[in-house]
Amino acid sequence: QSSSIMERILQTFFLSGWLVSTCCPRQYHYVDDAKTWTEAQSYCQQTHTDLVSIENTEEMKQLNSTVSSAAHSSELWIGLYSQIRWRWSDGLTGSGADYRNWDTSEYEPDFYSGVQFCVSSLEGKWWDFQCREKLQFICYRGTKKTYI
């Protein structure tokens, strides 16, 4: 009986177009091993779920509050990258996929020298950066979010 109640609740969400998360909140994992963006993405996909994607200010705050103090003072890879338009490594789409937290005091993103197509985070602000640079990074473990 409880499974049929859950099915009805999920159907209600599906029909109303709400975000449905099939699991628990995400667990963030700071990796203190410098890698290129592509190496970091591969590592996260093999050992966790993917590089972190961030949908809103609340998730950014949660991420900042859960990573170590060493992570706050380091430039870190996140899952945002550009191939003509910005997209998330884990395929996140929908309204949350448009959230950005650029460092506007430095006019980011600036695509400096036409080679900055991956995104790093420093003290919670985002920078476009050369993908071949080696940085620490943040992975997440959890179910990928699905939009209807």
N, C-alpha and C positions, 0 to 999 in steps of 0.2 A: 504494500500500500504506500509506503514512503517513497518508493521509486516512481509510482504513478503521480504522486503529488509533485515530486521534483520535475518530472516530465512536463506537467502542466505549467509549472513556474517557468521552466526554460522556454516552453512554447510562447508564453506571454511575452517574455523578453525578445524572442525571435520575431514575433509579429509586430512588436512596437519599435524594433530597430535599435534596441539598446546594445551597449557593449556587453558581451558575455565572456566572462573569464571562467575557464573550466577548472581552475585550480586555486591554489593558495597565492598569497602575495609573493612577489619575486624575492629571491635571495641574491644579494649582490656579493661579488667576489673580486677583491682587489688583487691583481697579480703583479708582484714586484719583480717581474722579469721583462726587461725591455725587448720589444719586438716591433717589427714594422706593422702597419695597420692590417695588412693581409695575413701576416703570421699570427697576429693577435686574434683576428677573426677565426682563423682555422683552429687555433688552440681552444677558443671559447666554444666553438661548435663541437669539438671533439670531447671536451671535458665537462662542459656545463650545458647551456642552451645556445647562447650567442653573446656577442658584444652587447652591452647595455643599450637599450632604446628608452627614451624618456618622453612621455606624452604630455606632461604638464608641470606646473610649478610645484605641486605637491609631491610628485615623483622625484623631482630634482632635489627638493628638501629632504625626502626620505633617503635618497642616495647619499647626499652630503652628510647626513647624520649617521649613516651606517658604515661608511668607509673610514679607515684609520686616519690619524692625523698626518701620517707620512703621505697618504694619498692626497690630502688637501693641499699640500705644498708642492706637489708634482704635477707636471702636465701629463694627462692620461688620455688614452684613446677611448672613444665611445663609438657606438655603431653607426653613426651618421656619415655618409659619404656622398659624393656627387658624380653622376654620370649624366651630364646636362642639367638634371634637376636633383635636388637633395632627396635621398632615400635612406631607409634604415636597413641595416644588415639582415635583421630577422624578418624582413618583409612587411613590417608594420605599415598598415594603411589606415585611412579614415581620418577623422578630424584630429585625433591625438597625434597623428604622424606629422602634422604641420607645426607642432610646438618647437620653438627655437629659443635659445638663451645666449645669443651672440654677445660678445664683448663689444658693445656699440661705442665705447670710448676710444676704441682702436679701429673703428670702422670695419668690423668683421661682418661677413666674410669678405675678404679682399682679393682672393685668388692670386696672391702676390707672385709675380713672375709667371703666372699661368700654370703653376705646378701644385697648387694646394687644393686637393680634392677630398681629403679625409678630415675628420673633426676630432679635436682634442678638447679636453676640459681642464681649466686651471682655476682653482678656487671657485668652482661653480659656473664660470663663464666659458663660453665656447669660442674656439678659434679654428679657422681652416688652416690646415697644416700639410706639409709634404708627406704623402703616404709611406715613403721609403725611410723616413726617420724612425728611430727606435725609441719607443716610450713604454712605460708601464700602462696597464689598462684595466678596465672593469668588465667582468663577465656577469651574466645573471643566470640563475637556475630557476626554471619555472615554465609553465605552459605559455606558449606564444598566444597573445591575445587575438581574438577573432572578431571581426566586425561584420555585421549583417547589413 
